[in-house]
Amino acid sequence: MKWNDLGTDPCPVARALSVIGDRWTMLVVRECFFGIRRFDQMQERLGITRHVLADRLRTLEDAGVLRREAYQERPVRYEYRLTERGKALHPVLVSLITWANDAVPPPEQSSVTLVSRSTGAPVNPVLIDANTGTPITPYTVTAQRNEGA
């Protein structure tokens, strides 16, 4: 399978990776969730080249994850805002943070702790089935291949 073909692959993991699958893209999305919206701020915080950042922003915009909004007219400058499709990546980001803090602990303290907006207390995310309330784990759920796909 060629990388360029992932966007039309029947596999949902492959299709998702066609949008967010390189090492910089989820970091750009993370910055947007942290309230960073401007190109120069993102570049400074990520230490990414202008060319690579512009490419990732364009990819995310084309995929409907981000939208550009002008914040200055002369010269025209844009900020990047998450769309509803982009905001839907929040559970993915939370899962990555949780997994990394557990499975790939930093040498010192993690730079990110997930906390409740209402109480400020740390949270312990759990993925659950909305229909039953049952936690989704490798022991409770399996992926089933659809015939003909």
TASULDA-V563630 format. One record per residue. RES is the residue in one small letter. OMEGA is omega in degrees with one decimal (* if undefined). D_LAST is the distance of its C-alpha to the last C-alpha in Angstrom with 1 decimal. Layout:
BEGIN
RES_OMEGA_D_LAST + RES_OMEGA_D_LAST
END
This chain:
BEGIN
m_178.0_15.1 + k_-178.2_17.8 + w_-178.1_18.8 + n_-178.6_18.9 + d_-174.8_15.2 + l_-176.4_14.2 + g_179.6_14.6 + t_-179.3_11.8 + d_177.6_9.3 + p_-178.0_6.0 + c_-179.3_8.1 + p_177.8_10.9 + v_179.0_13.5 + a_-179.9_13.2 + r_178.4_13.5 + a_-179.4_16.4 + l_177.1_18.0 + s_179.0_18.0 + v_-171.0_20.5 + i_-168.7_22.3 + g_176.5_21.8 + d_-170.9_25.2 + r_-177.8_28.4 + w_-169.0_30.1 + t_180.0_27.7 + m_175.4_27.7 + l_175.0_31.5 + v_178.3_31.9 + v_177.4_30.0 + r_-179.8_32.2 + e_178.0_35.3 + c_176.9_34.3 + f_177.0_34.1 + f_176.2_37.5 + g_177.7_38.9 + i_-173.7_39.1 + r_-173.8_38.3 + r_-175.2_40.3 + f_-175.5_39.5 + d_177.7_42.7 + q_178.7_42.3 + m_-178.6_38.8 + q_-179.5_40.0 + e_-177.2_43.0 + r_-176.6_41.2 + l_-175.6_38.3 + g_-176.0_40.5 + i_178.0_37.9 + t_179.9_38.9 + r_-177.8_39.1 + h_-178.5_36.7 + v_179.3_33.9 + l_178.8_34.4 + a_179.3_34.4 + d_-179.2_31.2 + r_177.2_29.5 + l_178.5_31.0 + r_178.4_29.8 + t_-180.0_26.2 + l_176.5_26.4 + e_178.8_28.1 + d_-179.8_25.6 + a_179.0_22.7 + g_179.1_24.9 + v_178.0_25.8 + l_170.4_29.4 + r_178.2_31.8 + r_174.6_35.1 + e_178.1_38.3 + a_175.0_41.7 + y_179.7_44.3 + q_-176.3_47.0 + e_-177.0_48.0 + r_-10.6_50.4 + p_179.6_48.6 + v_176.7_45.3 + r_-175.2_43.5 + y_166.4_40.3 + e_-174.4_38.9 + y_-177.3_35.3 + r_177.0_34.2 + l_171.7_31.0 + t_174.7_29.2 + e_176.9_27.6 + r_177.8_24.3 + g_178.9_26.4 + k_178.2_28.1 + a_175.6_24.8 + l_-178.1_24.7 + h_178.6_27.8 + p_177.6_26.2 + v_179.3_24.5 + l_177.9_27.9 + v_179.1_29.7 + s_178.0_27.3 + l_179.0_28.0 + i_-178.8_31.7 + t_-179.7_31.8 + w_-177.9_30.0 + a_179.7_32.1 + n_178.9_35.3 + d_-169.9_34.6 + a_-178.9_32.9 + v_-174.5_34.4 + p_178.9_37.8 + p_178.6_40.0 + p_177.5_43.3 + e_-179.8_45.1 + q_176.2_44.0 + s_179.3_40.6 + s_-177.4_41.0 + v_170.9_38.8 + t_178.2_39.4 + l_-178.9_37.4 + v_177.4_40.0 + s_175.5_40.2 + r_-175.5_41.3 + s_-175.8_43.5 + t_-175.8_45.2 + g_-179.6_44.7 + a_175.9_43.9 + p_178.2_41.2 + v_176.9_37.9 + n_-174.8_35.6 + p_175.8_32.0 + v_176.3_29.8 + l_-177.9_26.2 + i_173.5_26.2 + d_-177.9_24.1 + a_-179.4_25.6 + n_-173.2_25.5 + t_-175.1_27.4 + g_-179.2_29.0 + t_175.1_27.8 + p_177.5_27.4 + i_179.1_23.9 + t_175.1_24.3 + p_-179.1_22.6 + y_-177.5_24.7 + t_-176.2_23.7 + v_173.4_19.9 + t_175.6_17.0 + a_-178.4_13.4 + q_176.9_11.1 + r_177.1_7.6 + n_-179.7_5.7 + e_179.3_5.5 + g_179.7_3.8 + a_*_0.0
END
